[in-house]
Amino acid sequence: QVQLVESGGGLVQAGGSLRLSCAASGSAFSINGMGWYRQASGKQRELVATFTRSGGTLYADSVKGRFTISRENGKNTVYLQMNSLKPENTAAYYCNVFRYFLGRRTDYWGKGIPVTVSS
């Protein structure tokens, strides 16, 4: 199984910045992608940013130009740099890891880390 450890959340004023990190470990199989989702109170979980199976990146339209996803150590550590934060970015952020085996996708999730942006 894949274990995910998240860090870097907290409280920040509007216009400020935070950097989230996620480290994956515990599996001998290849990780095909890593990214971040978020879920605000009363809302559905949504994609924020991710590395795709091919190594490219995808971003939610609402964060393009403000958030940047990056990685170290191949695909087992991922970061999310969040700049120009807005109160509406307040949510629990979840690290996501996925891999394919025989064409089937399996997802693994972190426990979630809170991000609060004050007005």
C-alpha positions in Angstrom: 0.0 0.0 0.0 1.0 3.6 -0.4 1.3 5.9 2.6 0.9 9.7 2.2 2.2 12.3 4.6 1.0 15.8 4.1 2.3 19.1 5.7 2.4 22.8 5.2 -1.2 24.0 5.8 -2.3 26.6 8.2 -3.8 30.1 8.5 -2.8 33.0 6.2 -4.1 36.4 5.3 -5.7 37.1 1.9 -2.9 37.7 -0.6 -0.4 35.6 1.3 1.2 32.3 0.4 1.5 28.8 1.6 3.3 25.7 0.3 1.9 22.2 0.8 4.0 19.1 0.6 3.2 15.4 0.3 5.5 12.4 0.5 4.5 9.0 -0.7 6.1 5.8 0.6 5.5 2.1 1.3 5.0 0.7 -2.2 7.5 -1.0 -4.5 5.2 -0.3 -7.5 5.6 2.7 -9.8 3.5 5.8 -9.0 2.0 7.2 -12.2 0.8 10.6 -10.9 0.5 12.8 -7.8 -1.6 15.9 -7.2 -3.9 17.9 -4.9 -7.6 18.0 -4.4 -9.6 20.2 -2.0 -13.0 20.1 -0.3 -14.7 23.1 1.3 -17.4 22.7 3.9 -20.6 21.7 2.2 -18.9 21.3 -1.2 -17.8 18.4 -3.4 -14.1 17.5 -3.5 -12.5 19.0 -6.6 -9.2 18.8 -8.4 -6.7 21.6 -7.7 -3.6 20.5 -9.6 -2.0 17.2 -10.6 0.8 15.6 -12.5 -0.7 13.4 -15.2 0.3 9.9 -16.2 2.5 11.3 -19.0 4.3 13.7 -16.7 2.5 16.9 -17.6 0.4 19.1 -15.3 -3.3 20.0 -15.0 -4.7 22.9 -13.0 -8.2 24.0 -12.1 -9.1 27.2 -14.0 -9.6 29.0 -10.7 -6.0 28.6 -9.6 -4.1 29.0 -12.9 -1.4 31.6 -12.6 -1.5 31.6 -8.7 -0.8 28.0 -7.8 2.2 25.9 -9.0 2.6 22.1 -8.6 6.2 20.7 -8.5 7.9 17.4 -7.6 11.2 16.0 -6.3 12.6 12.5 -6.2 10.9 11.4 -9.3 7.2 11.1 -8.6 7.2 10.3 -4.8 7.2 13.9 -3.4 4.9 16.7 -4.6 4.5 20.3 -3.6 1.8 22.9 -4.1 2.9 26.5 -4.0 -0.1 28.7 -3.4 0.2 32.4 -4.0 -2.2 35.3 -3.9 -4.5 33.3 -1.7 -8.2 34.2 -1.4 -10.8 33.5 1.3 -12.6 31.2 -1.1 -9.5 29.0 -1.2 -10.3 27.9 2.4 -10.7 24.1 2.4 -9.2 20.8 3.4 -6.5 19.9 0.9 -5.9 16.3 0.1 -2.9 14.7 -1.5 -3.7 12.2 -4.2 -1.6 9.5 -5.7 -2.7 7.2 -8.5 -1.2 4.4 -10.5 -2.2 2.1 -13.3 -1.9 -1.6 -13.4 -3.1 -3.6 -16.4 -5.0 -0.5 -17.5 -6.9 0.0 -14.2 -6.4 3.2 -12.1 -6.1 3.0 -8.3 -6.2 6.1 -6.2 -4.7 6.7 -2.7 -5.6 9.6 -0.5 -4.0 11.6 2.3 -6.0 12.5 5.4 -6.3 16.1 4.4 -4.7 19.3 5.7 -6.6 22.5 6.5 -5.9 25.7 4.8 -7.7 28.8 6.1 -7.4 32.2 4.4 -8.7 35.2 6.4 -10.2 38.3 4.8 
